[in-house]
Amino acid sequence: VHDDRHMPLLNRGPVIKSHAGQKYATDGVSSARFELLCERAGVPVQKFVMRSDLACGSTIGPITAANLGIRTVDVGNPMLSMHSIREMAGSRDHVSLVRVFREFFNFS
């Protein structure tokens, strides 16, 4: 469940995940840095904001950030029916995210 203004779409680029209760590790700085990487890679980027009035899972991002003291951004590709037998994702999103990761490792 997402905020209607932040609806991820398939084949429209990777998604930056954020949550007001810090279920995801993304903050303003890490989000901006990832957006810059996407821009350099020529890849569109989307934002996913989980509704704060609903329960949700978390990622390893907050644990990683806390234990290692590093900036963290929770990103991934949009997907329909995650963890179901009919899970579906866009193939162009995979190619886009690989381009962003290449940009990161070439830039770092």
Short mmCIF file of the C-alpha atoms (twelve columns), coordinates in Angstrom:
data_MODEL
# 
_entry.id   MODEL 
# 
loop_
_atom_site.group_PDB 
_atom_site.id 
_atom_site.type_symbol 
_atom_site.label_atom_id 
_atom_site.label_alt_id 
_atom_site.label_comp_id 
_atom_site.label_asym_id 
_atom_site.label_seq_id 
_atom_site.Cartn_x 
_atom_site.Cartn_y 
_atom_site.Cartn_z 
_atom_site.pdbx_PDB_model_num 
ATOM 1   C CA . VAL A 1   0.000  0.000   0.000   1 
ATOM 2   C CA . HIS A 2   1.449  3.316   -1.035  1 
ATOM 3   C CA . ASP A 3   0.608  6.985   -0.928  1 
ATOM 4   C CA . ASP A 4   -1.369 7.749   -4.104  1 
ATOM 5   C CA . ARG A 5   1.102  10.485  -5.063  1 
ATOM 6   C CA . HIS A 6   3.984  8.004   -4.958  1 
ATOM 7   C CA . MET A 7   2.763  5.027   -6.964  1 
ATOM 8   C CA . PRO A 8   5.621  2.996   -8.476  1 
ATOM 9   C CA . LEU A 9   5.075  1.873   -12.071 1 
ATOM 10  C CA . LEU A 10  6.706  -0.988  -13.958 1 
ATOM 11  C CA . ASN A 11  9.389  -0.123  -16.536 1 
ATOM 12  C CA . ARG A 12  9.664  3.474   -15.317 1 
ATOM 13  C CA . GLY A 13  12.953 3.125   -13.449 1 
ATOM 14  C CA . PRO A 14  14.197 2.144   -10.001 1 
ATOM 15  C CA . VAL A 15  12.354 3.195   -6.857  1 
ATOM 16  C CA . ILE A 16  13.652 4.987   -3.772  1 
ATOM 17  C CA . LYS A 17  11.760 3.704   -0.721  1 
ATOM 18  C CA . SER A 18  11.090 5.901   2.305   1 
ATOM 19  C CA . HIS A 19  8.974  5.738   5.448   1 
ATOM 20  C CA . ALA A 20  8.273  8.376   8.104   1 
ATOM 21  C CA . GLY A 21  8.842  5.785   10.849  1 
ATOM 22  C CA . GLN A 22  12.276 4.840   9.432   1 
ATOM 23  C CA . LYS A 23  11.273 1.317   8.361   1 
ATOM 24  C CA . TYR A 24  13.540 2.061   5.405   1 
ATOM 25  C CA . ALA A 25  16.985 3.628   5.833   1 
ATOM 26  C CA . THR A 26  16.610 6.310   3.168   1 
ATOM 27  C CA . ASP A 27  17.142 9.901   4.253   1 
ATOM 28  C CA . GLY A 28  17.255 13.150  2.306   1 
ATOM 29  C CA . VAL A 29  20.980 12.986  1.581   1 
ATOM 30  C CA . SER A 30  21.063 9.349   0.469   1 
ATOM 31  C CA . SER A 31  17.975 9.894   -1.679  1 
ATOM 32  C CA . ALA A 32  19.543 12.935  -3.360  1 
ATOM 33  C CA . ARG A 33  22.782 11.044  -4.035  1 
ATOM 34  C CA . PHE A 34  20.907 8.154   -5.616  1 
ATOM 35  C CA . GLU A 35  18.871 10.567  -7.751  1 
ATOM 36  C CA . LEU A 36  22.133 12.134  -8.958  1 
ATOM 37  C CA . LEU A 37  23.493 8.691   -9.887  1 
ATOM 38  C CA . CYS A 38  20.302 7.996   -11.842 1 
ATOM 39  C CA . GLU A 39  20.646 11.318  -13.641 1 
ATOM 40  C CA . ARG A 40  24.264 10.556  -14.562 1 
ATOM 41  C CA . ALA A 41  23.233 7.108   -15.815 1 
ATOM 42  C CA . GLY A 42  20.354 8.581   -17.846 1 
ATOM 43  C CA . VAL A 43  17.803 6.558   -15.888 1 
ATOM 44  C CA . PRO A 44  14.435 7.812   -14.593 1 
ATOM 45  C CA . VAL A 45  13.851 7.380   -10.861 1 
ATOM 46  C CA . GLN A 46  10.636 6.939   -8.871  1 
ATOM 47  C CA . LYS A 47  9.788  7.412   -5.195  1 
ATOM 48  C CA . PHE A 48  7.755  5.113   -2.981  1 
ATOM 49  C CA . VAL A 49  6.439  6.505   0.296   1 
ATOM 50  C CA . MET A 50  4.725  3.981   2.532   1 
ATOM 51  C CA . ARG A 51  1.650  5.289   4.289   1 
ATOM 52  C CA . SER A 52  2.529  5.945   7.921   1 
ATOM 53  C CA . ASP A 53  -0.907 4.892   9.187   1 
ATOM 54  C CA . LEU A 54  -0.456 1.294   7.974   1 
ATOM 55  C CA . ALA A 55  1.872  -1.446  9.163   1 
ATOM 56  C CA . CYS A 56  4.680  -2.529  6.860   1 
ATOM 57  C CA . GLY A 57  7.792  -4.638  6.839   1 
ATOM 58  C CA . SER A 58  11.297 -3.312  6.862   1 
ATOM 59  C CA . THR A 59  14.586 -3.967  5.073   1 
ATOM 60  C CA . ILE A 60  18.138 -4.596  6.240   1 
ATOM 61  C CA . GLY A 61  18.846 -0.927  5.492   1 
ATOM 62  C CA . PRO A 62  18.173 0.505   8.970   1 
ATOM 63  C CA . ILE A 63  20.218 -2.270  10.632  1 
ATOM 64  C CA . THR A 64  23.096 -1.767  8.193   1 
ATOM 65  C CA . ALA A 65  23.077 1.991   8.689   1 
ATOM 66  C CA . ALA A 66  22.991 1.672   12.487  1 
ATOM 67  C CA . ASN A 67  25.634 -1.050  12.807  1 
ATOM 68  C CA . LEU A 68  28.082 0.212   10.201  1 
ATOM 69  C CA . GLY A 69  27.461 3.943   10.510  1 
ATOM 70  C CA . ILE A 70  27.121 4.405   6.756   1 
ATOM 71  C CA . ARG A 71  24.655 6.349   4.647   1 
ATOM 72  C CA . THR A 72  22.054 4.010   3.255   1 
ATOM 73  C CA . VAL A 73  19.371 4.281   0.613   1 
ATOM 74  C CA . ASP A 74  16.699 1.620   0.167   1 
ATOM 75  C CA . VAL A 75  16.149 1.151   -3.552  1 
ATOM 76  C CA . GLY A 76  14.823 -1.514  -5.848  1 
ATOM 77  C CA . ASN A 77  12.703 -2.184  -8.865  1 
ATOM 78  C CA . PRO A 78  8.919  -1.875  -8.748  1 
ATOM 79  C CA . MET A 79  7.086  -5.165  -8.578  1 
ATOM 80  C CA . LEU A 80  3.512  -6.405  -8.517  1 
ATOM 81  C CA . SER A 81  2.472  -9.163  -6.102  1 
ATOM 82  C CA . MET A 82  5.863  -9.523  -4.458  1 
ATOM 83  C CA . HIS A 83  6.416  -12.949 -2.869  1 
ATOM 84  C CA . SER A 84  3.433  -14.492 -4.660  1 
ATOM 85  C CA . ILE A 85  3.530  -17.149 -7.371  1 
ATOM 86  C CA . ARG A 86  2.464  -14.454 -9.846  1 
ATOM 87  C CA . GLU A 87  5.153  -11.938 -8.944  1 
ATOM 88  C CA . MET A 88  5.807  -9.605  -11.877 1 
ATOM 89  C CA . ALA A 89  8.457  -6.985  -12.648 1 
ATOM 90  C CA . GLY A 90  9.485  -4.972  -15.687 1 
ATOM 91  C CA . SER A 91  12.560 -6.160  -17.605 1 
ATOM 92  C CA . ARG A 92  13.540 -2.582  -18.504 1 
ATOM 93  C CA . ASP A 93  13.736 -1.728  -14.796 1 
ATOM 94  C CA . HIS A 94  16.410 -4.385  -14.305 1 
ATOM 95  C CA . VAL A 95  18.498 -2.927  -17.128 1 
ATOM 96  C CA . SER A 96  18.044 0.573   -15.689 1 
ATOM 97  C CA . LEU A 97  19.132 -0.413  -12.184 1 
ATOM 98  C CA . VAL A 98  22.219 -2.194  -13.540 1 
ATOM 99  C CA . ARG A 99  23.145 1.058   -15.324 1 
ATOM 100 C CA . VAL A 100 22.810 2.980   -12.045 1 
ATOM 101 C CA . PHE A 101 24.946 0.449   -10.159 1 
ATOM 102 C CA . ARG A 102 27.602 0.641   -12.882 1 
ATOM 103 C CA . GLU A 103 27.599 4.415   -12.529 1 
ATOM 104 C CA . PHE A 104 28.022 4.060   -8.761  1 
ATOM 105 C CA . PHE A 105 30.983 1.691   -8.985  1 
ATOM 106 C CA . ASN A 106 32.650 3.684   -11.773 1 
ATOM 107 C CA . PHE A 107 32.139 6.962   -9.883  1 
ATOM 108 C CA . SER A 108 33.221 5.740   -6.437  1 
# 
